Amino acid sequence: MAAIIVELKIVEREDGPWFRFRWEGDTASWWRALENLKARVPAEAREWNPETKQWSVAALFEDELTGIFPHFASALDGMRSQLEMF
């Protein structure tokens, strides 16, 4: 089973938009996702907040996140369609 993105948000920052999220999955999937994130997204484009247990990743790395998390694109589409309603 692949890790699944939860609590996805787009956060506007001075340096552009970033995705903020957590992910869930069985232990092996969770660690595999972490390894892939660290391998595919440079350290300066990702941040971990231990208090909220959320990751932030620069939106420029949307394709990389889609490659790591199979449901990322659909989660992002769902969030974007909700934003368009307002």
N, C-alpha and C positions, 0 to 999 in steps of 0.2 A: 504494500500500500504506500502511496506517495504522501508526503506531507501536504497539508491543506492550509491555505492562508485564511486567517480569521482577523476580524477587526481592521480591515483595510481602510485607510484614509489617504487623501492627498493633502499634503501640507505645503503651503506656499512659504518659502523662505527667501532670504536676501539673495541666495545663490541659485534660486529657481525652485521648481516644484520637486518634492520628495514624497515617496510612498512611506507610510508608517503602518506597520502590521505586526502580527504575531503569526506563528504557525503551529499546527498540531499534527500529530501522527504517532505511530508506534516509535519506540526508542530508536530502532535502526533507521527508519525513514527520517526522523527528526535530525539525527546526527549526520546523515547523508546530505540532507538539505543544508545544514550548517557548513559542511565541508565544501559543497558546491558554491554556496554563497561567497565564502571566503576566496575560493579559487577564481570565480568569474566576475566578482565586483571588487574593484580596488578599495583598499582601506579608507582612502579619502572620500569615497562615495557611499560609505555605509557607516552606520552608527548603531550601537547597542545601548539601550537604557535599562540598567538592571532594576531600577525602581518600578518601572511599568512593564518590564519584560517585553519590550517592543523593539523592533528593528526599524530603522529609517534608512532608505536607499534612494539615491538620486534617481529621479524619473528618467534620466537618460539611459538607465539600465533596465528599462521595461522588458526588452527582448531577453535579457539574461534571466530575469525573474520568471518570465514565461517558460524558459527552458528548464528552470529548476523546479518550479511548482506548476504542474499540469493544469490546475484550476485557476491560476493567476489571471489569465486573460478573461475568463468568464466572470470572476469576482470583480475585476476592474470594469468590465462592461456593465455589470449590474449596478455598481456604484455610480458610474457616469450617467446611466439612464435615470437613476433616482435624482441626481443633481439637475438634470435637464427639466425635471418636473417643476422646479422652482424658479 
